[in-house]
Amino acid sequence: MISRLRGILLEKNPPVVVLDVHGVGYEAQVSMQTFYTLPAVGEETALYTQLVVREDAHLLFGFGTREERETFRALVKVSGIGAKSALGILSALSSDELATAIANEDIKRLTAAPGIGKKTAERMVLELRGKLAGGGDAAGLFAPEAAGNNEDIINTLLALGYTDKEARTACKDIPAGTEISEGVRLALKNML
């Protein structure tokens, strides 16, 4: 199995990227979460990968983090969710957001992902509850709290127009329990 690739980024055409690894071009489909973190074409990058073998094709999926790959692997085990649907879910929700939505049984949030209806969202909650809350176990899964205890600060930044990734990155070093106004001030300072 191909687990990880490191090479020069040759092409970026969402959701497909091509990575040149010692003269061999590997085409991988990536989530939009990963796509936006990739460097410019011509620069070196690395992707964690998952090879999906179907009767009619061998498809390679790329992920920016181990957590995203582990979440993808958990999603494709859910009845009714294939690799393309799992990638769509990870494009709409980060791994942390998905874990939080499942832990909170937030069906509305889950149905915001493309191609996910109410029944599939309910099945996701049923089949993944507790499986995305390993608290950083050896499988690389994580608890919803891994996003930090600063959800109010993150939500404030989202309301100000920042992306989820920007807000979470800015809040990464803010101590838990920080007052919202002070946390927003620190997060904005971290963005500079």
Backbone torsions as a table, in degrees:
resi	resn	phi	psi	omega
1	MET	NA	146.1	175.5
2	ILE	-88.8	115.9	-175.1
3	SER	-102.1	-32.1	-177.0
4	ARG	-155.8	143.7	177.2
5	LEU	-128.1	140.4	173.5
6	ARG	-131.1	128.7	-179.7
7	GLY	-176.3	-166.4	-179.2
8	ILE	-90.9	130.8	178.8
9	LEU	-74.7	114.9	-177.8
10	LEU	-93.0	-39.5	-176.1
11	GLU	-141.3	146.9	174.8
12	LYS	-136.0	98.7	176.5
13	ASN	-130.3	95.5	-171.4
14	PRO	-47.8	133.3	-0.4
15	PRO	-93.1	15.3	-174.3
16	VAL	-100.2	137.1	172.2
17	VAL	-127.7	154.0	175.8
18	VAL	-122.7	127.4	-177.9
19	LEU	-115.9	124.0	177.9
20	ASP	-88.6	112.7	178.8
21	VAL	-114.4	100.9	-179.6
22	HIS	51.1	47.2	175.8
23	GLY	89.5	-5.8	177.9
24	VAL	-108.5	125.4	179.7
25	GLY	-89.8	116.2	177.8
26	TYR	-101.0	124.2	176.5
27	GLU	-94.7	127.9	179.8
28	ALA	-134.2	144.9	173.1
29	GLN	-93.7	134.9	-177.9
30	VAL	-126.2	156.3	174.4
31	SER	-73.2	161.7	178.1
32	MET	-67.9	-26.7	175.5
33	GLN	-59.2	-45.1	179.4
34	THR	-73.9	-41.3	-176.5
35	PHE	-54.7	-44.0	-177.1
36	TYR	-71.6	-13.7	178.8
37	THR	-96.5	-5.6	-177.7
38	LEU	-71.9	148.5	177.0
39	PRO	-74.4	-179.1	179.0
40	ALA	-68.7	156.9	175.5
41	VAL	-57.5	137.5	-179.4
42	GLY	97.5	-10.9	178.9
43	GLU	-98.1	159.6	179.8
44	GLU	-80.9	142.9	176.6
45	THR	-151.7	170.9	177.7
46	ALA	-134.3	146.1	177.3
47	LEU	-132.8	138.2	166.4
48	TYR	-79.8	142.3	-173.1
49	THR	-130.2	161.3	174.3
50	GLN	-138.6	121.7	177.9
51	LEU	-92.9	125.1	178.6
52	VAL	-112.2	119.5	-178.6
53	VAL	-102.6	120.5	175.9
54	ARG	-115.7	171.5	179.9
55	GLU	-60.9	-35.2	-175.4
56	ASP	-106.0	-2.3	-177.1
57	ALA	-166.0	156.4	169.2
58	HIS	-111.8	116.9	-175.9
59	LEU	-114.1	134.9	179.2
60	LEU	-108.7	128.2	178.6
61	PHE	-113.6	136.6	-177.3
62	GLY	-114.6	148.3	-177.1
63	PHE	-139.6	143.0	-179.6
64	GLY	-74.1	-25.0	-178.1
65	THR	-135.2	159.3	175.2
66	ARG	-63.9	-38.0	-178.7
67	GLU	-60.6	-41.5	179.3
68	GLU	-65.1	-39.9	178.5
69	ARG	-65.4	-42.7	179.2
70	GLU	-63.8	-37.7	177.0
71	THR	-65.0	-42.2	176.1
72	PHE	-57.5	-46.7	-179.5
73	ARG	-61.4	-38.6	178.4
74	ALA	-68.3	-40.0	-178.7
75	LEU	-63.6	-42.7	-176.6
76	VAL	-70.4	-12.0	175.3
77	LYS	-81.5	-14.2	179.4
78	VAL	-76.0	131.3	179.2
79	SER	-57.1	126.9	177.9
80	GLY	93.1	-3.3	178.5
81	ILE	-114.6	116.9	176.8
82	GLY	-95.8	-176.2	-176.9
83	ALA	-62.5	-43.0	-179.5
84	LYS	-65.0	-41.7	178.1
85	SER	-64.8	-41.3	179.1
86	ALA	-61.8	-40.7	178.0
87	LEU	-65.3	-38.6	176.5
88	GLY	-62.9	-40.8	178.1
89	ILE	-62.8	-44.5	-179.3
90	LEU	-72.1	-16.2	173.2
91	SER	-78.4	-33.5	-178.7
92	ALA	-85.1	-32.9	-176.6
93	LEU	-131.2	137.6	173.6
94	SER	-71.3	167.0	178.7
95	SER	-57.9	-41.5	179.2
96	ASP	-64.9	-43.7	179.6
97	GLU	-63.4	-40.4	179.4
98	LEU	-64.1	-45.7	179.3
99	ALA	-60.9	-41.5	179.4
100	THR	-66.1	-44.3	179.8
101	ALA	-62.0	-39.6	179.4
102	ILE	-70.0	-43.7	179.2
103	ALA	-62.2	-35.6	-179.4
104	ASN	-90.7	1.7	-177.8
105	GLU	52.7	44.0	-177.5
106	ASP	-86.2	82.0	-177.3
107	ILE	-61.1	-39.4	-178.9
108	LYS	-60.5	-42.6	-179.9
109	ARG	-66.3	-40.4	-179.1
110	LEU	-68.0	-36.4	-179.8
111	THR	-74.1	-6.7	175.8
112	ALA	-72.2	-18.7	178.0
113	ALA	-73.6	143.0	-178.1
114	PRO	-62.3	134.0	176.2
115	GLY	78.9	6.4	-179.1
116	ILE	-107.9	112.7	177.5
117	GLY	-93.3	-179.1	-176.5
118	LYS	-61.3	-43.6	-178.1
119	LYS	-65.8	-41.2	178.7
120	THR	-66.2	-40.1	178.2
121	ALA	-62.3	-42.2	177.9
122	GLU	-63.9	-39.0	178.0
123	ARG	-65.2	-39.1	177.7
124	MET	-60.0	-46.1	180.0
125	VAL	-61.3	-46.1	-178.2
126	LEU	-62.5	-46.2	-173.9
127	GLU	-84.0	-24.1	-176.4
128	LEU	-105.4	-6.9	-179.4
129	ARG	-58.4	124.4	-179.9
130	GLY	87.9	-18.3	-178.8
131	LYS	-86.3	-20.6	176.5
132	LEU	-103.6	17.1	-178.3
133	ALA	-125.6	44.6	-177.4
134	GLY	-77.8	-6.0	178.3
135	GLY	65.0	34.7	177.5
136	GLY	80.3	33.8	180.0
137	ASP	-69.5	-178.2	-174.3
138	ALA	-61.9	-24.3	179.8
139	ALA	-75.9	-8.8	178.5
140	GLY	87.7	8.6	178.0
141	LEU	-80.3	169.7	-169.2
142	PHE	-143.9	156.0	175.6
143	ALA	-84.0	152.0	176.9
144	PRO	-56.4	-29.7	-179.8
145	GLU	-67.9	-12.8	180.0
146	ALA	-61.4	-21.0	177.3
147	ALA	-70.7	-12.5	-179.7
148	GLY	109.4	163.0	178.2
149	ASN	-94.7	21.6	-175.1
150	ASN	-108.6	38.0	-176.4
151	GLU	-60.4	-35.6	179.3
152	ASP	-65.5	-39.0	177.7
153	ILE	-66.2	-44.2	179.2
154	ILE	-61.7	-44.1	179.4
155	ASN	-63.1	-35.8	176.6
156	THR	-64.4	-43.7	178.2
157	LEU	-64.6	-37.4	176.9
158	LEU	-62.8	-40.4	179.0
159	ALA	-66.2	-27.0	177.8
160	LEU	-80.1	-5.2	175.5
161	GLY	104.5	2.5	177.3
162	TYR	-78.0	153.6	177.4
163	THR	-75.6	162.9	178.8
164	ASP	-59.3	-43.2	-179.4
165	LYS	-62.7	-44.5	179.2
166	GLU	-61.6	-44.8	-177.8
167	ALA	-64.3	-45.0	-179.0
168	ARG	-67.7	-38.1	178.1
169	THR	-64.8	-42.5	-179.4
170	ALA	-66.5	-28.9	-177.2
171	CYS	-92.5	-2.5	-173.2
172	LYS	-56.2	-40.1	-175.2
173	ASP	-99.3	6.6	179.8
174	ILE	-82.0	126.0	-178.1
175	PRO	-60.6	143.2	177.6
176	ALA	-59.9	142.0	177.8
177	GLY	87.5	1.8	178.2
178	THR	-65.3	138.7	178.3
179	GLU	-58.6	144.9	-172.9
180	ILE	-57.4	-49.7	-177.1
181	SER	-62.1	-41.8	178.2
182	GLU	-67.4	-39.3	179.2
183	GLY	-63.8	-41.1	178.0
184	VAL	-64.5	-42.8	178.2
185	ARG	-59.6	-45.8	179.3
186	LEU	-65.1	-40.5	-179.8
187	ALA	-63.8	-43.5	178.2
188	LEU	-63.3	-36.8	177.5
189	LYS	-65.8	-37.8	178.5
190	ASN	-65.7	-25.6	-178.8
191	MET	-77.1	-16.6	-178.7
192	LEU	-72.9	NA	NA
